[in-house]
Amino acid sequence: MSDATTHPGSTVVKASSYGWFHRNRIKLAPWLFLAPALIFFAIYVVIPIFQSIWISFYEWNGLDNADGSSSAVWVGLRHYFDLLDDDRFYTSLKNNVLWLVLFMLAVPIGLGIALFLNQTVTGIRIYKSLFFFPFVISQVVVGLIFSWFYNPNFGIVGQVWEFFGAVPPAILADEDLVTYGIIFAGLWPQIAYCMILYLTGLNNVAPDQIEAGRLDGAKGWKMLWYVVLPQLWPATFLAIVVTVIGALRSFDMIAIMTQGGPYGSSNVLSYYMYETALSEYGYRYGYGSAIAVVLFAIMMIFISFFLWKMWRDERGS
């Protein structure tokens, strides 16, 4: 008897739940598809960010005591005050600024190459493949290639200098030249990436606006500035965002080419953080986390600005 009385009630509950899901299926569908990515993003990105901030308040060598208790000692903001007196931190910060400024050359150079390749001439697909080639190469391989190029004994740079009767410079061993040499190497694949973005954008340029510009007498630079570039703004915006982020998180090229040398002169914040906390010579997890937090704060300033700019543009449109 009890089963007979409860069974209809449970059926009503199931039916009402199904009805609610059925009515809201359009609203729920995006979240169901996003849920796996959001879970992984939270586990591998968001949670480690807060863990790094928390560890930056401790002095810790990454090991626990023999009895299993934590060996971390609370030091508060001491690591951040120590950064203010750390010459290697200022060197790394200065190099990050150099990376940020010089890396932006990838955007106009990528645009110029894309405009050159956006033609219908014989062999243009071969040229596109050659310019696209650096983008598909691993950063490790790029670093090794340019390390050989810069070698004063057998590299191309040394051969060119000797051809003109000059003494070849040891670029990666010179404190004044090493950062510029690494940035130049990093620009090679970054220019290819910006070129791809602009080639995609050029395919979406409205032909009717080009024709209208020609009827109004626009050609050459005027056509580029007033007709083409406004339509390429989405590609330009994305190229700037990716280039800024790439400049601030530069790590692999330095790890392969110089390991931060000579004498730490080519360090950037990401590699200095690794060297302090995770390398074979590093044991200061708290100090390394403080460096990582500073780098994260700098990146958040730029990312927040780009998101605000994108939101404002979307709202304006």
Secondary structure, 3 states (H helix, E strand, C coil): CHHHHHHHHHHHHHHHHHHHHHHCHHHHHHHHHHHHHHHHHHHHHHHHHHHHHHHCCEECCCCECCCCCECCEECCCHHHHHHCCCHHHHHHHHHHHHHHHHHCCHHHHHHHHHHHHCCCCCCHHHHHHHHHHHHHCCHHHHHHHHHHHHCCCCCHHHHHHHHCCCCCCCHHHCCCCHHHHHHHHHHHHHHHHHHHHHHHHHHCCCHHHHHHHHHCCCCCHHHHHHHHHHHCHHHHHHHHHHHHHHHHCCCHHHHHHCCCCCCCCCCCHHHHHHHHHCCCCCCCHHHHHHHHHHHHHHHHHHHHHHHHHHHHHHHHC
